[in-house]
Amino acid sequence: MSKRDELIAKYAADLKEKCGVTPDHDLLTKVVIGCGPSIYNDDASTVSGSDADELNRVKQNFLIKKLGLKDSPELDKGIQAVIEQYGRSNRNKYRAVVYYLLTKHFKKESAY
């Protein structure tokens, strides 16, 4: 099993256990591939739910650039809903899981 496959299994477990979501493995794999090398870096592989700059980067680089959404207050609400779903007290919010949840939240699976 490759390192990426191990991470995908870990993210799928996180989705089930912490978010109560049964993951679509094809979509999760595409999201993980889309994250690129950041998934292998301890700092870059996670998202801080309390860092406004970090959440703004998620909005700008993922929601607007990758998913093609228009900037609006709905994007911030979506990010907060996903952080809430993942659990604010959960220290390790994996970027791939957050991106997967955002993709599902905004129904933008077609971007992948």
Contact map, one row per residue, 1 for C-alpha under 8 A:
1110110000000000000000000000000000000000000000000000000000000000000000000000000000000000000000000000000000000000
1111110000000000000000000000000000000000000000000000000000000000000000000000000000000000000000000000000000000000
1111111000000000000000000000000000000000000000000000000000000000000000000000000000000000000000000000000000000000
0111111100000000000000000000000000000000000000000000000000000000000000000000000000000000000000000000000000000000
1111111110000000000000000000000000000000000000000000000000000000000000000000000000000000000000000000000000000000
1111111111000000000000000000000000000000000000000000000000000000000000000000000000000000000000000000000000000000
0011111111100000000000000000000000000000000000000000000000000000000000000000000000000000000000000000000000000000
0001111111110000000000000001100100000000000000000000000000000000000000000000000000000000000000000000000000000000
0000111111111000000000000000000000000000000000000000000000000000000000000000000000000000000000000000000000000000
0000011111111100000000000000000000000000000000000000000000000000000000000000000000000000000000000000000000000000
0000001111111110000000000000000000000000000000000000000000000000000000000000000000000000000001011000000000000000
0000000111111111000001101001000000000000000000000000000000000000000000000000000000000000000000000000000000000000
0000000011111111100000000000000000000000000000000000000000000000000000000000000000000000000000000000000000000000
0000000001111111111000000000000000000000000000000000000000000000000000000000000000000000000000001000000000000000
0000000000111111111111100000000000000000000000000000000000000000000000000000000000000000000000001000000000000000
0000000000011111111111100000000000000000000000000000000000000000000000000000000000000000000000000000000000000000
0000000000001111111110000000000000000000000000000000000000000000000000000000000000000000000000000000000000000000
0000000000000111111100000000000000000000000000000000000000000000000000000000000000000110000000000000000000000000
0000000000000111111110000000000000000000000000000000000000000000000000000000000000001110000000000000000000000000
0000000000000011111111000000000000000000000000000000000000000000000000000000000000000000000000000000000000000000
0000000000000011101111100000000000000000000000000000000000000000000000000000000000000000000000000000000000000000
0000000000010011000111110000000000000000000000000000000000000000000000000000000000000000000000000000000000000000
0000000000010011000011111001000000000000000000000000000000000000000000000000000000000000000000000000000000000000
0000000000000000000001111111000000000000000000000000000000000000000000000000000000000000000000000000000000000000
0000000000010000000000111111100000000000000000000000000000000000000000000000000000000000000000000000000000000000
0000000000000000000000011111110000000000000000000000000000000000000000000000000000000000000000000000000000000000
0000000000000000000000011111111000000000000000000000000000000000000000000000000000000000000000000001000000001001
0000000100010000000000111111111100000000000000000000000000000000000000000000000000000000000000011001000000000000
0000000100000000000000001111111110000000000000000000000000000000000000000000000000000000000000000000000000000000
0000000000000000000000000111111111000000000000000000000000000000000000000000000000000000000000000000000000000001
0000000000000000000000000011111111100000000000000000000000000000000000000000000000000000000000010011000000000001
0000000100000000000000000001111111110010000000000000000000000000000000000000000000000000000000010000000000000000
0000000000000000000000000000111111110000000000000000000000000000000000000000000000000000000000000000000000000000
0000000000000000000000000000011111110000000000000000000000000000000000000000000000000000000000000000000000000000
0000000000000000000000000000001111111110000000000000000000000000000000000000000000000000000000110000000000000000
0000000000000000000000000000000111111110000000000000000000000000000000000000000000000000000000000000000000000000
0000000000000000000000000000000000111111100000000000000000000000000000000000000000000000000000000000000000000000
0000000000000000000000000000000000111111100110000000000000000000000000000000000000000000000000000000000000000000
0000000000000000000000000000000100111111110110000000000000000000000000000000000000000000000000110000000000000000
0000000000000000000000000000000000001111110110000000000000000000000000000000000000000000000000000000000000000000
0000000000000000000000000000000000001111111110000000000000000000000000000000000000000000000000000000000000000000
0000000000000000000000000000000000000011111111000000000000000000000000000000000000000000000000000000000000000000
0000000000000000000000000000000000000000111111000000000000000000000000000000000000000000000000000000000000000000
0000000000000000000000000000000000000111111111100000000000000000000000000000000000000000000000100000000000000000
0000000000000000000000000000000000000111111111100000000000000000000000000000000000000000000001110000000000000000
0000000000000000000000000000000000000000011111110000000000000000000000000000000000000000000111100000000000000000
0000000000000000000000000000000000000000000111111000011000000000000000000000000000000000000111100100000000000000
0000000000000000000000000000000000000000000001111110011000000000000000000000000000000000001010000000000000000000
0000000000000000000000000000000000000000000000111111011000000000000000000000000000100001000010000000000000000000
0000000000000000000000000000000000000000000000011111001000000000000000000000000000000000000000000000000000000000
0000000000000000000000000000000000000000000000011111111000000000000000000000000000000000000000000000000000000000
0000000000000000000000000000000000000000000000001111111100000000000000000000000000000000000000000000000000000000
0000000000000000000000000000000000000000000000000011111110000000000000000000000000000000000000000000000000000000
0000000000000000000000000000000000000000000000111011111111000000000000000000000000000000000000000000000000000000
0000000000000000000000000000000000000000000000111111111111100000000000000000001000000000000000000000000000000000
0000000000000000000000000000000000000000000000000001111111110000000000000000000000000000000000000000000000000000
0000000000000000000000000000000000000000000000000000111111111100000000000000000000000000000000000000000000000000
0000000000000000000000000000000000000000000000000000011111111110000000000000000000000000000000000000000000000000
0000000000000000000000000000000000000000000000000000001111111111000000000011001000000000000000000000000000000000
0000000000000000000000000000000000000000000000000000000111111111100000000000000000000000000000000000000000000000
0000000000000000000000000000000000000000000000000000000011111111110000000000000000000000000000000000000000000000
0000000000000000000000000000000000000000000000000000000011111111111000000000000000000000000000000010000000000000
0000000000000000000000000000000000000000000000000000000001111111111110000010000000000000000000000000010000000000
0000000000000000000000000000000000000000000000000000000000111111111111100000000000000000000000000000000000000000
0000000000000000000000000000000000000000000000000000000000011111111110000000000000000000000000000000000000000000
0000000000000000000000000000000000000000000000000000000000001111111100000000000000000000000000000000000000000010
0000000000000000000000000000000000000000000000000000000000000111111110000000000000000000000000000000001000010010
0000000000000000000000000000000000000000000000000000000000000011111111000000000000000000000000000000000000000000
0000000000000000000000000000000000000000000000000000000000000011101111100000000000000000000000000000000000000000
0000000000000000000000000000000000000000000000000000000000000001000111110000000000000000000000000000000000000000
0000000000000000000000000000000000000000000000000000000000000001000011111010000000000000000000000000000000000000
0000000000000000000000000000000000000000000000000000000000000000000001111111000000000000000000000000000000000000
0000000000000000000000000000000000000000000000000000000000000000000000111111100000000000000000000000000000000000
0000000000000000000000000000000000000000000000000000000000000000000000011111110000000000000000000000000000000000
0000000000000000000000000000000000000000000000000000000000100010000000111111111000000000000000000000000000000000
0000000000000000000000000000000000000000000000000000000000100000000000011111111100000000000000000000000000000000
0000000000000000000000000000000000000000000000000000000000000000000000001111111110000000000000000000000000000000
0000000000000000000000000000000000000000000000000000000000000000000000000111111111000000000000000000010011000000
0000000000000000000000000000000000000000000000000000001000100000000000000011111111100000000000000000010000000000
0000000000000000000000000000000000000000000000000000000000000000000000000001111111110000000000000000000000000000
0000000000000000000000000000000000000000000000000000000000000000000000000000111111111000000000000000000000000000
0000000000000000000000000000000000000000000000000000000000000000000000000000011111111100000000000100110010000000
0000000000000000000000000000000000000000000000001000000000000000000000000000001111111111000000000100000000000000
0000000000000000000000000000000000000000000000000000000000000000000000000000000111111111000000000000000000000000
0000000000000000001000000000000000000000000000000000000000000000000000000000000011111110000000000000000000000000
0000000000000000011000000000000000000000000000000000000000000000000000000000000001111111010010000100000000000000
0000000000000000011000000000000000000000000000000000000000000000000000000000000000111111110000000000000000000000
0000000000000000000000000000000000000000000000001000000000000000000000000000000000110111111000000000000000000000
0000000000000000000000000000000000000000000000000000000000000000000000000000000000000011111000000000000000000000
0000000000000000000000000000000000000000000000000000000000000000000000000000000000000111111110000000000000000000
0000000000000000000000000000000000000000000000010000000000000000000000000000000000000001111110000000000000000000
0000000000000000000000000000000000000000000001100000000000000000000000000000000000000000011111000000000000000000
0000000000000000000000000000000000000000000001111000000000000000000000000000000000000100011111101100000000000000
0000000000100000000000000000000000000000000011100000000000000000000000000000000000000000000111111100000000000000
0000000000000000000000000000000000100010000111100000000000000000000000000000000000000000000011111110000000000000
0000000000100000000000000001001100100010000010000000000000000000000000000000000000000000000001111111000000000000
0000000000100110000000000001000000000000000000000000000000000000000000000000000000000000000011111111100000000000
0000000000000000000000000000000000000000000000100000000000000000000000000000000001100100000011111111110000000000
0000000000000000000000000000001000000000000000000000000000000100000000000000000000000000000000111111111000000000
0000000000000000000000000011001000000000000000000000000000000000000000000000000000000000000000011111111100000000
0000000000000000000000000000000000000000000000000000000000000000000000000000000001000000000000001111111110000000
0000000000000000000000000000000000000000000000000000000000000010000000000000011001000000000000000111111111000000
0000000000000000000000000000000000000000000000000000000000000000001000000000000000000000000000000011111111111000
0000000000000000000000000000000000000000000000000000000000000000000000000000000000000000000000000001111111111000
0000000000000000000000000000000000000000000000000000000000000000000000000000010001000000000000000000111111110000
0000000000000000000000000000000000000000000000000000000000000000000000000000010000000000000000000000011111110000
0000000000000000000000000000000000000000000000000000000000000000000000000000000000000000000000000000001111111100
0000000000000000000000000000000000000000000000000000000000000000001000000000000000000000000000000000001111111111
0000000000000000000000000010000000000000000000000000000000000000000000000000000000000000000000000000001100111111
0000000000000000000000000000000000000000000000000000000000000000000000000000000000000000000000000000000000111111
0000000000000000000000000000000000000000000000000000000000000000011000000000000000000000000000000000000000011111
0000000000000000000000000010011000000000000000000000000000000000000000000000000000000000000000000000000000011111
